[in-house]
Structure formats: structure tokens, C-alpha cells
Amino acid sequence: MEQNTLTLVSREKLTLQNVEEIISYDDELIELYTTLGGVRIRGRGLVIDEAFSTGTTVIINGYIKAIIYSDGKEKLADNIITRLFR
């Protein structure tokens, strides 16, 4: 089974490994797809500081409020489309 590593330091720096794709991002929400499914990061002042410079690692800075997992890319993509047409 594949592993994902997530490291959160002081709710201000988040490092994720095995990220396959950045689906969307702004300063309050970042949505990613990893080898194990979708991940949403909610917060304030979120910035993707580093993406894929060391393979599959993404580093996010800002105030992290929540980290939410989904089971698959389809569920994450459906929610993005739903939000666009509200």
C-alpha cells in the first residue's frame, strides 16, 4: 500500500508528499490529488511555497484551519464543478 506523508508545523507550514496534481488554489482553499485520493486544505493567507521541485512534494505556508481527505479524485472534481455553478 502506498504511503502519504503529511507534516504540519505550528499550523503554519504544511509539507505533503506523493502529490500528483494541484487541482485548484487560492488564499483560503487549496485542493490537491495524492496517490491515496483528494486533500483539501482550508486556511488564511495560504501560499504554495514549493511544488514538485523535489519530486512529488508540495509545501504550503499560511494559517492552516483544516485538512480534509476524500476517497477519490472524482468526488473532489464533482465538488469543484458544483461550486462553479452555484
PDB file with SEQRES, HELIX, SHEET and CRYST1 records, atoms N, CA, C and O in Angstrom:
SEQRES   1 A   86  MET GLU GLN ASN THR LEU THR LEU VAL SER ARG GLU LYS          
SEQRES   2 A   86  LEU THR LEU GLN ASN VAL GLU GLU ILE ILE SER TYR ASP          
SEQRES   3 A   86  ASP GLU LEU ILE GLU LEU TYR THR THR LEU GLY GLY VAL          
SEQRES   4 A   86  ARG ILE ARG GLY ARG GLY LEU VAL ILE ASP GLU ALA PHE          
SEQRES   5 A   86  SER THR GLY THR THR VAL ILE ILE ASN GLY TYR ILE LYS          
SEQRES   6 A   86  ALA ILE ILE TYR SER ASP GLY LYS GLU LYS LEU ALA ASP          
SEQRES   7 A   86  ASN ILE ILE THR ARG LEU PHE ARG                              
HELIX    1 AA1 LYS A   73  LEU A   84  1                                  12    
SHEET    1 AA1 6 LEU A   6  VAL A   9  0                                        
SHEET    2 AA1 6 LYS A  13  LEU A  16 -1                                        
SHEET    3 AA1 6 VAL A  58  TYR A  69 -1                                        
SHEET    4 AA1 6 GLY A  37  ALA A  51 -1                                        
SHEET    5 AA1 6 LEU A  29  THR A  34 -1                                        
SHEET    6 AA1 6 VAL A  19  TYR A  25 -1                                        
CRYST1    1.000    1.000    1.000  90.00  90.00  90.00 P 1           1          
ATOM      1  N   MET A   1       0.844  -1.191   0.000  1.00  0.00           N  
ATOM      2  CA  MET A   1       0.000   0.000   0.000  1.00  0.00           C  
ATOM      3  C   MET A   1       0.886   1.251   0.000  1.00  0.00           C  
ATOM      4  O   MET A   1       1.886   1.320   0.715  1.00  0.00           O  
ATOM      5  N   GLU A   2       0.504   2.223  -0.806  1.00  0.00           N  
ATOM      6  CA  GLU A   2       1.256   3.484  -0.874  1.00  0.00           C  
ATOM      7  C   GLU A   2       1.089   4.269   0.406  1.00  0.00           C  
ATOM      8  O   GLU A   2       0.093   4.127   1.117  1.00  0.00           O  
ATOM      9  N   GLN A   3       2.073   5.098   0.691  1.00  0.00           N  
ATOM     10  CA  GLN A   3       2.002   5.962   1.868  1.00  0.00           C  
ATOM     11  C   GLN A   3       2.056   7.414   1.441  1.00  0.00           C  
ATOM     12  O   GLN A   3       2.738   7.778   0.483  1.00  0.00           O  
ATOM     13  N   ASN A   4       1.321   8.235   2.174  1.00  0.00           N  
ATOM     14  CA  ASN A   4       1.417   9.681   2.028  1.00  0.00           C  
ATOM     15  C   ASN A   4       1.969  10.215   3.328  1.00  0.00           C  
ATOM     16  O   ASN A   4       1.591   9.758   4.407  1.00  0.00           O  
ATOM     17  N   THR A   5       2.858  11.178   3.230  1.00  0.00           N  
ATOM     18  CA  THR A   5       3.404  11.799   4.424  1.00  0.00           C  
ATOM     19  C   THR A   5       2.951  13.240   4.456  1.00  0.00           C  
ATOM     20  O   THR A   5       3.065  13.967   3.469  1.00  0.00           O  
ATOM     21  N   LEU A   6       2.438  13.642   5.600  1.00  0.00           N  
ATOM     22  CA  LEU A   6       1.960  14.992   5.810  1.00  0.00           C  
ATOM     23  C   LEU A   6       2.614  15.494   7.088  1.00  0.00           C  
ATOM     24  O   LEU A   6       2.520  14.847   8.131  1.00  0.00           O  
ATOM     25  N   THR A   7       3.282  16.651   7.011  1.00  0.00           N  
ATOM     26  CA  THR A   7       3.928  17.237   8.177  1.00  0.00           C  
ATOM     27  C   THR A   7       3.398  18.651   8.352  1.00  0.00           C  
ATOM     28  O   THR A   7       3.493  19.475   7.442  1.00  0.00           O  
ATOM     29  N   LEU A   8       2.839  18.930   9.528  1.00  0.00           N  
ATOM     30  CA  LEU A   8       2.311  20.249   9.834  1.00  0.00           C  
ATOM     31  C   LEU A   8       3.101  20.829  11.006  1.00  0.00           C  
ATOM     32  O   LEU A   8       3.194  20.211  12.066  1.00  0.00           O  
ATOM     33  N   VAL A   9       3.671  22.026  10.808  1.00  0.00           N  
ATOM     34  CA  VAL A   9       4.469  22.680  11.842  1.00  0.00           C  
ATOM     35  C   VAL A   9       3.751  23.956  12.268  1.00  0.00           C  
ATOM     36  O   VAL A   9       3.582  24.880  11.472  1.00  0.00           O  
ATOM     37  N   SER A  10       3.331  23.996  13.529  1.00  0.00           N  
ATOM     38  CA  SER A  10       2.712  25.176  14.142  1.00  0.00           C  
ATOM     39  C   SER A  10       1.535  25.734  13.342  1.00  0.00           C  
ATOM     40  O   SER A  10       1.290  26.941  13.364  1.00  0.00           O  
ATOM     41  N   ARG A  11       0.813  24.876  12.642  1.00  0.00           N  
ATOM     42  CA  ARG A  11      -0.337  25.272  11.814  1.00  0.00           C  
ATOM     43  C   ARG A  11       0.030  26.324  10.769  1.00  0.00           C  
ATOM     44  O   ARG A  11      -0.850  27.007  10.245  1.00  0.00           O  
ATOM     45  N   GLU A  12       1.327  26.460  10.461  1.00  0.00           N  
ATOM     46  CA  GLU A  12       1.769  27.488   9.526  1.00  0.00           C  
ATOM     47  C   GLU A  12       2.546  26.949   8.331  1.00  0.00           C  
ATOM     48  O   GLU A  12       2.669  27.644   7.322  1.00  0.00           O  
ATOM     49  N   LYS A  13       3.067  25.741   8.417  1.00  0.00           N  
ATOM     50  CA  LYS A  13       3.816  25.160   7.303  1.00  0.00           C  
ATOM     51  C   LYS A  13       3.407  23.701   7.151  1.00  0.00           C  
ATOM     52  O   LYS A  13       3.563  22.891   8.065  1.00  0.00           O  
ATOM     53  N   LEU A  14       2.881  23.391   5.972  1.00  0.00           N  
ATOM     54  CA  LEU A  14       2.404  22.041   5.688  1.00  0.00           C  
ATOM     55  C   LEU A  14       3.211  21.468   4.532  1.00  0.00           C  
ATOM     56  O   LEU A  14       3.316  22.081   3.470  1.00  0.00           O  
ATOM     57  N   THR A  15       3.780  20.287   4.751  1.00  0.00           N  
ATOM     58  CA  THR A  15       4.526  19.586   3.713  1.00  0.00           C  
ATOM     59  C   THR A  15       3.788  18.292   3.395  1.00  0.00           C  
ATOM     60  O   THR A  15       3.533  17.485   4.288  1.00  0.00           O  
ATOM     61  N   LEU A  16       3.445  18.093   2.123  1.00  0.00           N  
ATOM     62  CA  LEU A  16       2.755  16.884   1.667  1.00  0.00           C  
ATOM     63  C   LEU A  16       3.628  16.179   0.650  1.00  0.00           C  
ATOM     64  O   LEU A  16       4.201  16.816  -0.235  1.00  0.00           O  
ATOM     65  N   GLN A  17       3.731  14.865   0.775  1.00  0.00           N  
ATOM     66  CA  GLN A  17       4.486  14.081  -0.191  1.00  0.00           C  
ATOM     67  C   GLN A  17       3.527  13.192  -0.976  1.00  0.00           C  
ATOM     68  O   GLN A  17       2.418  12.908  -0.522  1.00  0.00           O  
ATOM     69  N   ASN A  18       3.954  12.760  -2.140  1.00  0.00           N  
ATOM     70  CA  ASN A  18       3.168  11.928  -3.052  1.00  0.00           C  
ATOM     71  C   ASN A  18       1.960  12.659  -3.617  1.00  0.00           C  
ATOM     72  O   ASN A  18       0.898  12.066  -3.808  1.00  0.00           O  
ATOM     73  N   VAL A  19       2.130  13.959  -3.885  1.00  0.00           N  
ATOM     74  CA  VAL A  19       1.090  14.751  -4.545  1.00  0.00           C  
ATOM     75  C   VAL A  19       1.233  14.547  -6.045  1.00  0.00           C  
ATOM     76  O   VAL A  19       2.325  14.678  -6.599  1.00  0.00           O  
ATOM     77  N   GLU A  20       0.122  14.225  -6.697  1.00  0.00           N  
ATOM     78  CA  GLU A  20       0.137  14.014  -8.147  1.00  0.00           C  
ATOM     79  C   GLU A  20      -0.300  15.258  -8.914  1.00  0.00           C  
ATOM     80  O   GLU A  20       0.163  15.497 -10.030  1.00  0.00           O  
ATOM     81  N   GLU A  21      -1.202  16.057  -8.310  1.00  0.00           N  
ATOM     82  CA  GLU A  21      -1.752  17.186  -9.055  1.00  0.00           C  
ATOM     83  C   GLU A  21      -2.297  18.244  -8.085  1.00  0.00           C  
ATOM     84  O   GLU A  21      -2.882  17.913  -7.054  1.00  0.00           O  
ATOM     85  N   ILE A  22      -2.097  19.509  -8.432  1.00  0.00           N  
ATOM     86  CA  ILE A  22      -2.748  20.610  -7.721  1.00  0.00           C  
ATOM     87  C   ILE A  22      -3.997  20.927  -8.527  1.00  0.00           C  
ATOM     88  O   ILE A  22      -3.895  21.364  -9.674  1.00  0.00           O  
ATOM     89  N   ILE A  23      -5.170  20.715  -7.951  1.00  0.00           N  
ATOM     90  CA  ILE A  23      -6.424  20.891  -8.674  1.00  0.00           C  
ATOM     91  C   ILE A  23      -6.835  22.359  -8.703  1.00  0.00           C  
ATOM     92  O   ILE A  23      -7.185  22.884  -9.760  1.00  0.00           O  
ATOM     93  N   SER A  24      -6.796  23.022  -7.556  1.00  0.00           N  
ATOM     94  CA  SER A  24      -7.125  24.450  -7.506  1.00  0.00           C  
ATOM     95  C   SER A  24      -6.529  25.041  -6.240  1.00  0.00           C  
ATOM     96  O   SER A  24      -6.235  24.332  -5.277  1.00  0.00           O  
ATOM     97  N   TYR A  25      -6.357  26.366  -6.266  1.00  0.00           N  
ATOM     98  CA  TYR A  25      -5.862  27.004  -5.056  1.00  0.00           C  
ATOM     99  C   TYR A  25      -6.185  28.493  -5.069  1.00  0.00           C  
ATOM    100  O   TYR A  25      -6.250  29.139  -6.115  1.00  0.00           O  
ATOM    101  N   ASP A  26      -6.382  29.004  -3.866  1.00  0.00           N  
ATOM    102  CA  ASP A  26      -6.434  30.440  -3.610  1.00  0.00           C  
ATOM    103  C   ASP A  26      -5.956  30.627  -2.178  1.00  0.00           C  
ATOM    104  O   ASP A  26      -5.454  29.679  -1.574  1.00  0.00           O  
ATOM    105  N   ASP A  27      -6.097  31.815  -1.626  1.00  0.00           N  
ATOM    106  CA  ASP A  27      -5.516  32.063  -0.304  1.00  0.00           C  
ATOM    107  C   ASP A  27      -6.319  31.468   0.848  1.00  0.00           C  
ATOM    108  O   ASP A  27      -5.889  31.552   1.999  1.00  0.00           O  
ATOM    109  N   GLU A  28      -7.495  30.857   0.561  1.00  0.00           N  
ATOM    110  CA  GLU A  28      -8.296  30.232   1.615  1.00  0.00           C  
ATOM    111  C   GLU A  28      -8.532  28.740   1.413  1.00  0.00           C  
ATOM    112  O   GLU A  28      -8.926  28.050   2.354  1.00  0.00           O  
ATOM    113  N   LEU A  29      -8.298  28.224   0.197  1.00  0.00           N  
ATOM    114  CA  LEU A  29      -8.555  26.812  -0.089  1.00  0.00           C  
ATOM    115  C   LEU A  29      -7.582  26.301  -1.146  1.00  0.00           C  
ATOM    116  O   LEU A  29      -7.422  26.900  -2.210  1.00  0.00           O  
ATOM    117  N   ILE A  30      -6.938  25.182  -0.828  1.00  0.00           N  
ATOM    118  CA  ILE A  30      -6.070  24.503  -1.795  1.00  0.00           C  
ATOM    119  C   ILE A  30      -6.564  23.070  -1.901  1.00  0.00           C  
ATOM    120  O   ILE A  30      -6.750  22.395  -0.889  1.00  0.00           O  
ATOM    121  N   GLU A  31      -6.778  22.603  -3.139  1.00  0.00           N  
ATOM    122  CA  GLU A  31      -7.241  21.247  -3.376  1.00  0.00           C  
ATOM    123  C   GLU A  31      -6.194  20.503  -4.189  1.00  0.00           C  
ATOM    124  O   GLU A  31      -5.759  20.959  -5.247  1.00  0.00           O  
ATOM    125  N   LEU A  32      -5.800  19.345  -3.667  1.00  0.00           N  
ATOM    126  CA  LEU A  32      -4.742  18.533  -4.266  1.00  0.00           C  
ATOM    127  C   LEU A  32      -5.240  17.123  -4.491  1.00  0.00           C  
ATOM    128  O   LEU A  32      -6.212  16.690  -3.871  1.00  0.00           O  
ATOM    129  N   TYR A  33      -4.570  16.408  -5.381  1.00  0.00           N  
ATOM    130  CA  TYR A  33      -4.822  14.992  -5.548  1.00  0.00           C  
ATOM    131  C   TYR A  33      -3.525  14.249  -5.258  1.00  0.00           C  
ATOM    132  O   TYR A  33      -2.489  14.542  -5.855  1.00  0.00           O  
ATOM    133  N   THR A  34      -3.582  13.287  -4.342  1.00  0.00           N  
ATOM    134  CA  THR A  34      -2.418  12.488  -3.965  1.00  0.00           C  
ATOM    135  C   THR A  34      -2.605  11.058  -4.455  1.00  0.00           C  
ATOM    136  O   THR A  34      -3.639  10.715  -5.030  1.00  0.00           O  
ATOM    137  N   THR A  35      -1.610  10.245  -4.226  1.00  0.00           N  
ATOM    138  CA  THR A  35      -1.696   8.842  -4.629  1.00  0.00           C  
ATOM    139  C   THR A  35      -2.788   8.092  -3.884  1.00  0.00           C  
ATOM    140  O   THR A  35      -3.207   7.022  -4.325  1.00  0.00           O  
ATOM    141  N   LEU A  36      -3.260   8.633  -2.759  1.00  0.00           N  
ATOM    142  CA  LEU A  36      -4.316   7.975  -1.988  1.00  0.00           C  
ATOM    143  C   LEU A  36      -5.657   8.690  -2.059  1.00  0.00           C  
ATOM    144  O   LEU A  36      -6.600   8.285  -1.378  1.00  0.00           O  
ATOM    145  N   GLY A  37      -5.769   9.746  -2.870  1.00  0.00           N  
ATOM    146  CA  GLY A  37      -7.048  10.447  -3.005  1.00  0.00           C  
ATOM    147  C   GLY A  37      -6.884  11.946  -2.858  1.00  0.00           C  
ATOM    148  O   GLY A  37      -5.770  12.470  -2.844  1.00  0.00           O  
ATOM    149  N   GLY A  38      -8.020  12.628  -2.749  1.00  0.00           N  
ATOM    150  CA  GLY A  38      -8.031  14.083  -2.678  1.00  0.00           C  
ATOM    151  C   GLY A  38      -7.768  14.619  -1.289  1.00  0.00           C  
ATOM    152  O   GLY A  38      -8.064  13.964  -0.290  1.00  0.00           O  
ATOM    153  N   VAL A  39      -7.205  15.828  -1.234  1.00  0.00           N  
ATOM    154  CA  VAL A  39      -6.948  16.520   0.030  1.00  0.00           C  
ATOM    155  C   VAL A  39      -7.319  17.989  -0.158  1.00  0.00           C  
ATOM    156  O   VAL A  39      -6.926  18.620  -1.139  1.00  0.00           O  
ATOM    157  N   ARG A  40      -8.078  18.522   0.791  1.00  0.00           N  
ATOM    158  CA  ARG A  40      -8.408  19.950   0.807  1.00  0.00           C  
ATOM    159  C   ARG A  40      -7.734  20.573   2.014  1.00  0.00           C  
ATOM    160  O   ARG A  40      -7.773  20.020   3.113  1.00  0.00           O  
ATOM    161  N   ILE A  41      -7.116  21.723   1.806  1.00  0.00           N  
ATOM    162  CA  ILE A  41      -6.510  22.476   2.905  1.00  0.00           C  
ATOM    163  C   ILE A  41      -7.232  23.811   2.975  1.00  0.00           C  
ATOM    164  O   ILE A  41      -7.245  24.566   2.003  1.00  0.00           O  
ATOM    165  N   ARG A  42      -7.828  24.102   4.116  1.00  0.00           N  
ATOM    166  CA  ARG A  42      -8.528  25.371   4.326  1.00  0.00           C  
ATOM    167  C   ARG A  42      -7.718  26.212   5.301  1.00  0.00           C  
ATOM    168  O   ARG A  42      -7.113  25.690   6.237  1.00  0.00           O  
ATOM    169  N   GLY A  43      -7.714  27.533   5.069  1.00  0.00           N  
ATOM    170  CA  GLY A  43      -6.979  28.402   5.972  1.00  0.00           C  
ATOM    171  C   GLY A  43      -7.066  29.856   5.552  1.00  0.00           C  
ATOM    172  O   GLY A  43      -7.991  30.270   4.853  1.00  0.00           O  
ATOM    173  N   ARG A  44      -6.080  30.620   5.995  1.00  0.00           N  
ATOM    174  CA  ARG A  44      -5.973  32.051   5.679  1.00  0.00           C  
ATOM    175  C   ARG A  44      -4.575  32.328   5.168  1.00  0.00           C  
ATOM    176  O   ARG A  44      -3.596  31.813   5.707  1.00  0.00           O  
ATOM    177  N   GLY A  45      -4.482  33.138   4.132  1.00  0.00           N  
ATOM    178  CA  GLY A  45      -3.174  33.514   3.601  1.00  0.00           C  
ATOM    179  C   GLY A  45      -2.368  32.340   3.084  1.00  0.00           C  
ATOM    180  O   GLY A  45      -1.143  32.326   3.199  1.00  0.00           O  
ATOM    181  N   LEU A  46      -3.054  31.343   2.508  1.00  0.00           N  
ATOM    182  CA  LEU A  46      -2.361  30.151   2.023  1.00  0.00           C  
ATOM    183  C   LEU A  46      -1.582  30.450   0.751  1.00  0.00           C  
ATOM    184  O   LEU A  46      -2.081  31.100  -0.168  1.00  0.00           O  
ATOM    185  N   VAL A  47      -0.360  29.965   0.721  1.00  0.00           N  
ATOM    186  CA  VAL A  47       0.530  30.150  -0.426  1.00  0.00           C  
ATOM    187  C   VAL A  47       1.231  28.822  -0.680  1.00  0.00           C  
ATOM    188  O   VAL A  47       1.739  28.190   0.246  1.00  0.00           O  
ATOM    189  N   ILE A  48       1.252  28.406  -1.944  1.00  0.00           N  
ATOM    190  CA  ILE A  48       2.048  27.227  -2.306  1.00  0.00           C  
ATOM    191  C   ILE A  48       3.481  27.715  -2.463  1.00  0.00           C  
ATOM    192  O   ILE A  48       3.835  28.352  -3.455  1.00  0.00           O  
ATOM    193  N   ASP A  49       4.294  27.403  -1.464  1.00  0.00           N  
ATOM    194  CA  ASP A  49       5.669  27.895  -1.416  1.00  0.00           C  
ATOM    195  C   ASP A  49       6.579  27.118  -2.353  1.00  0.00           C  
ATOM    196  O   ASP A  49       7.500  27.674  -2.951  1.00  0.00           O  
ATOM    197  N   GLU A  50       6.307  25.828  -2.471  1.00  0.00           N  
ATOM    198  CA  GLU A  50       7.154  24.965  -3.302  1.00  0.00           C  
ATOM    199  C   GLU A  50       6.279  23.846  -3.848  1.00  0.00           C  
ATOM    200  O   GLU A  50       5.503  23.246  -3.105  1.00  0.00           O  
ATOM    201  N   ALA A  51       6.400  23.562  -5.142  1.00  0.00           N  
ATOM    202  CA  ALA A  51       5.597  22.495  -5.741  1.00  0.00           C  
ATOM    203  C   ALA A  51       6.434  21.679  -6.702  1.00  0.00           C  
ATOM    204  O   ALA A  51       6.940  22.194  -7.698  1.00  0.00           O  
ATOM    205  N   PHE A  52       6.574  20.414  -6.397  1.00  0.00           N  
ATOM    206  CA  PHE A  52       7.207  19.420  -7.269  1.00  0.00           C  
ATOM    207  C   PHE A  52       8.682  19.674  -7.562  1.00  0.00           C  
ATOM    208  O   PHE A  52       9.226  19.076  -8.490  1.00  0.00           O  
ATOM    209  N   SER A  53       9.343  20.542  -6.802  1.00  0.00           N  
ATOM    210  CA  SER A  53      10.770  20.763  -7.050  1.00  0.00           C  
ATOM    211  C   SER A  53      11.612  19.574  -6.591  1.00  0.00           C  
ATOM    212  O   SER A  53      12.713  19.354  -7.096  1.00  0.00           O  
ATOM    213  N   THR A  54      11.094  18.814  -5.640  1.00  0.00           N  
ATOM    214  CA  THR A  54      11.787  17.601  -5.188  1.00  0.00           C  
ATOM    215  C   THR A  54      10.893  16.388  -5.433  1.00  0.00           C  
ATOM    216  O   THR A  54      10.632  15.612  -4.514  1.00  0.00           O  
ATOM    217  N   GLY A  55      10.431  16.226  -6.650  1.00  0.00           N  
ATOM    218  CA  GLY A  55       9.594  15.073  -6.987  1.00  0.00           C  
ATOM    219  C   GLY A  55       8.123  15.349  -6.793  1.00  0.00           C  
ATOM    220  O   GLY A  55       7.525  16.112  -7.552  1.00  0.00           O  
ATOM    221  N   THR A  56       7.532  14.734  -5.780  1.00  0.00           N  
ATOM    222  CA  THR A  56       6.087  14.829  -5.556  1.00  0.00           C  
ATOM    223  C   THR A  56       5.734  15.617  -4.299  1.00  0.00           C  
ATOM    224  O   THR A  56       4.645  15.443  -3.750  1.00  0.00           O  
ATOM    225  N   THR A  57       6.624  16.467  -3.841  1.00  0.00           N  
ATOM    226  CA  THR A  57       6.424  17.211  -2.593  1.00  0.00           C  
ATOM    227  C   THR A  57       5.865  18.603  -2.863  1.00  0.00           C  
ATOM    228  O   THR A  57       6.297  19.297  -3.784  1.00  0.00           O  
ATOM    229  N   VAL A  58       4.885  18.996  -2.031  1.00  0.00           N  
ATOM    230  CA  VAL A  58       4.301  20.332  -2.081  1.00  0.00           C  
ATOM    231  C   VAL A  58       4.387  20.927  -0.682  1.00  0.00           C  
ATOM    232  O   VAL A  58       4.045  20.271   0.303  1.00  0.00           O  
ATOM    233  N   ILE A  59       4.849  22.183  -0.600  1.00  0.00           N  
ATOM    234  CA  ILE A  59       4.948  22.884   0.681  1.00  0.00           C  
ATOM    235  C   ILE A  59       4.003  24.079   0.648  1.00  0.00           C  
ATOM    236  O   ILE A  59       4.046  24.896  -0.271  1.00  0.00           O  
ATOM    237  N   ILE A  60       3.146  24.167   1.670  1.00  0.00           N  
ATOM    238  CA  ILE A  60       2.151  25.233   1.772  1.00  0.00           C  
ATOM    239  C   ILE A  60       2.414  26.028   3.037  1.00  0.00           C  
ATOM    240  O   ILE A  60       2.591  25.454   4.112  1.00  0.00           O  
ATOM    241  N   ASN A  61       2.441  27.355   2.911  1.00  0.00           N  
ATOM    242  CA  ASN A  61       2.593  28.243   4.056  1.00  0.00           C  
ATOM    243  C   ASN A  61       1.318  29.056   4.234  1.00  0.00           C  
ATOM    244  O   ASN A  61       0.585  29.297   3.274  1.00  0.00           O  
ATOM    245  N   GLY A  62       1.058  29.478   5.470  1.00  0.00           N  
ATOM    246  CA  GLY A  62      -0.133  30.246   5.816  1.00  0.00           C  
ATOM    247  C   GLY A  62      -0.730  29.663   7.077  1.00  0.00           C  
ATOM    248  O   GLY A  62      -0.161  28.748   7.673  1.00  0.00           O  
ATOM    249  N   TYR A  63      -1.872  30.186   7.489  1.00  0.00           N  
ATOM    250  CA  TYR A  63      -2.542  29.661   8.679  1.00  0.00           C  
ATOM    251  C   TYR A  63      -3.466  28.521   8.257  1.00  0.00           C  
ATOM    252  O   TYR A  63      -4.442  28.753   7.543  1.00  0.00           O  
ATOM    253  N   ILE A  64      -3.174  27.296   8.687  1.00  0.00           N  
ATOM    254  CA  ILE A  64      -3.940  26.106   8.318  1.00  0.00           C  
ATOM    255  C   ILE A  64      -5.069  25.916   9.322  1.00  0.00           C  
ATOM    256  O   ILE A  64      -4.821  25.739  10.515  1.00  0.00           O  
ATOM    257  N   LYS A  65      -6.327  25.953   8.835  1.00  0.00           N  
ATOM    258  CA  LYS A  65      -7.501  25.725   9.696  1.00  0.00           C  
ATOM    259  C   LYS A  65      -7.965  24.279   9.663  1.00  0.00           C  
ATOM    260  O   LYS A  65      -8.378  23.734  10.686  1.00  0.00           O  
ATOM    261  N   ALA A  66      -7.899  23.642   8.472  1.00  0.00           N  
ATOM    262  CA  ALA A  66      -8.425  22.279   8.345  1.00  0.00           C  
ATOM    263  C   ALA A  66      -7.729  21.543   7.209  1.00  0.00           C  
ATOM    264  O   ALA A  66      -7.316  22.139   6.213  1.00  0.00           O  
ATOM    265  N   ILE A  67      -7.610  20.230   7.386  1.00  0.00           N  
ATOM    266  CA  ILE A  67      -7.107  19.331   6.349  1.00  0.00           C  
ATOM    267  C   ILE A  67      -8.176  18.253   6.186  1.00  0.00           C  
ATOM    268  O   ILE A  67      -8.486  17.529   7.132  1.00  0.00           O  
ATOM    269  N   ILE A  68      -8.740  18.150   4.975  1.00  0.00           N  
ATOM    270  CA  ILE A  68      -9.871  17.256   4.735  1.00  0.00           C  
ATOM    271  C   ILE A  68      -9.504  16.287   3.618  1.00  0.00           C  
ATOM    272  O   ILE A  68      -9.037  16.697   2.555  1.00  0.00           O  
ATOM    273  N   TYR A  69      -9.718  14.998   3.869  1.00  0.00           N  
ATOM    274  CA  TYR A  69      -9.420  13.966   2.882  1.00  0.00           C  
ATOM    275  C   TYR A  69     -10.698  13.507   2.188  1.00  0.00           C  
ATOM    276  O   TYR A  69     -11.767  13.488   2.798  1.00  0.00           O  
ATOM    277  N   SER A  70     -10.587  13.135   0.911  1.00  0.00           N  
ATOM    278  CA  SER A  70     -11.676  12.466   0.209  1.00  0.00           C  
ATOM    279  C   SER A  70     -11.118  11.182  -0.381  1.00  0.00           C  
ATOM    280  O   SER A  70      -9.905  11.024  -0.516  1.00  0.00           O  
ATOM    281  N   ASP A  71     -12.019  10.263  -0.732  1.00  0.00           N  
ATOM    282  CA  ASP A  71     -11.579   8.952  -1.199  1.00  0.00           C  
ATOM    283  C   ASP A  71     -11.058   8.925  -2.622  1.00  0.00           C  
ATOM    284  O   ASP A  71     -10.255   8.058  -2.967  1.00  0.00           O  
ATOM    285  N   GLY A  72     -11.495   9.850  -3.450  1.00  0.00           N  
ATOM    286  CA  GLY A  72     -11.063   9.785  -4.834  1.00  0.00           C  
ATOM    287  C   GLY A  72     -11.096  11.125  -5.526  1.00  0.00           C  
ATOM    288  O   GLY A  72     -11.681  12.084  -5.022  1.00  0.00           O  
ATOM    289  N   LYS A  73     -10.470  11.186  -6.674  1.00  0.00           N  
ATOM    290  CA  LYS A  73     -10.393  12.404  -7.465  1.00  0.00           C  
ATOM    291  C   LYS A  73     -11.772  12.805  -7.994  1.00  0.00           C  
ATOM    292  O   LYS A  73     -12.065  13.995  -8.117  1.00  0.00           O  
ATOM    293  N   GLU A  74     -12.615  11.825  -8.306  1.00  0.00           N  
ATOM    294  CA  GLU A  74     -13.929  12.124  -8.853  1.00  0.00           C  
ATOM    295  C   GLU A  74     -14.758  12.945  -7.870  1.00  0.00           C  
ATOM    296  O   GLU A  74     -15.400  13.915  -8.273  1.00  0.00           O  
ATOM    297  N   LYS A  75     -14.758  12.579  -6.602  1.00  0.00           N  
ATOM    298  CA  LYS A  75     -15.534  13.316  -5.604  1.00  0.00           C  
ATOM    299  C   LYS A  75     -15.033  14.748  -5.485  1.00  0.00           C  
ATOM    300  O   LYS A  75     -15.831  15.680  -5.381  1.00  0.00           O  
ATOM    301  N   LEU A  76     -13.736  14.925  -5.500  1.00  0.00           N  
ATOM    302  CA  LEU A  76     -13.153  16.259  -5.394  1.00  0.00           C  
ATOM    303  C   LEU A  76     -13.503  17.079  -6.631  1.00  0.00           C  
ATOM    304  O   LEU A  76     -13.857  18.251  -6.505  1.00  0.00           O  
ATOM    305  N   ALA A  77     -13.414  16.500  -7.806  1.00  0.00           N  
ATOM    306  CA  ALA A  77     -13.735  17.211  -9.043  1.00  0.00           C  
ATOM    307  C   ALA A  77     -15.211  17.579  -9.096  1.00  0.00           C  
ATOM    308  O   ALA A  77     -15.552  18.672  -9.549  1.00  0.00           O  
ATOM    309  N   ASP A  78     -16.098  16.688  -8.643  1.00  0.00           N  
ATOM    310  CA  ASP A  78     -17.524  16.991  -8.627  1.00  0.00           C  
ATOM    311  C   ASP A  78     -17.817  18.210  -7.771  1.00  0.00           C  
ATOM    312  O   ASP A  78     -18.635  19.048  -8.148  1.00  0.00           O  
ATOM    313  N   ASN A  79     -17.168  18.318  -6.636  1.00  0.00           N  
ATOM    314  CA  ASN A  79     -17.410  19.464  -5.754  1.00  0.00           C  
ATOM    315  C   ASN A  79     -16.935  20.767  -6.377  1.00  0.00           C  
ATOM    316  O   ASN A  79     -17.559  21.807  -6.167  1.00  0.00           O  
ATOM    317  N   ILE A  80     -15.863  20.739  -7.126  1.00  0.00           N  
ATOM    318  CA  ILE A  80     -15.372  21.946  -7.796  1.00  0.00           C  
ATOM    319  C   ILE A  80     -16.383  22.402  -8.841  1.00  0.00           C  
ATOM    320  O   ILE A  80     -16.695  23.590  -8.925  1.00  0.00           O  
ATOM    321  N   ILE A  81     -16.893  21.473  -9.631  1.00  0.00           N  
ATOM    322  CA  ILE A  81     -17.891  21.803 -10.660  1.00  0.00           C  
ATOM    323  C   ILE A  81     -19.166  22.325 -10.010  1.00  0.00           C  
ATOM    324  O   ILE A  81     -19.753  23.294 -10.492  1.00  0.00           O  
ATOM    325  N   THR A  82     -19.590  21.710  -8.944  1.00  0.00           N  
ATOM    326  CA  THR A  82     -20.792  22.156  -8.231  1.00  0.00           C  
ATOM    327  C   THR A  82     -20.617  23.598  -7.744  1.00  0.00           C  
ATOM    328  O   THR A  82     -21.541  24.404  -7.859  1.00  0.00           O  
ATOM    329  N   ARG A  83     -19.449  23.925  -7.206  1.00  0.00           N  
ATOM    330  CA  ARG A  83     -19.210  25.281  -6.713  1.00  0.00           C  
ATOM    331  C   ARG A  83     -19.233  26.302  -7.844  1.00  0.00           C  
ATOM    332  O   ARG A  83     -19.698  27.425  -7.653  1.00  0.00           O  
ATOM    333  N   LEU A  84     -18.736  25.926  -9.014  1.00  0.00           N  
ATOM    334  CA  LEU A  84     -18.697  26.860 -10.146  1.00  0.00           C  
ATOM    335  C   LEU A  84     -20.085  27.284 -10.607  1.00  0.00           C  
ATOM    336  O   LEU A  84     -20.275  28.409 -11.070  1.00  0.00           O  
ATOM    337  N   PHE A  85     -21.056  26.382 -10.480  1.00  0.00           N  
ATOM    338  CA  PHE A  85     -22.386  26.654 -10.992  1.00  0.00           C  
ATOM    339  C   PHE A  85     -23.396  27.037  -9.922  1.00  0.00           C  
ATOM    340  O   PHE A  85     -24.599  26.945 -10.166  1.00  0.00           O  
ATOM    341  N   ARG A  86     -22.959  27.454  -8.769  1.00  0.00           N  
ATOM    342  CA  ARG A  86     -23.873  27.913  -7.710  1.00  0.00           C  
ATOM    343  C   ARG A  86     -24.375  29.282  -8.009  1.00  0.00           C  
ATOM    344  O   ARG A  86     -25.154  29.836  -7.234  1.00  0.00           O  
TER     345      ARG A  86                                                      
END                                                                             
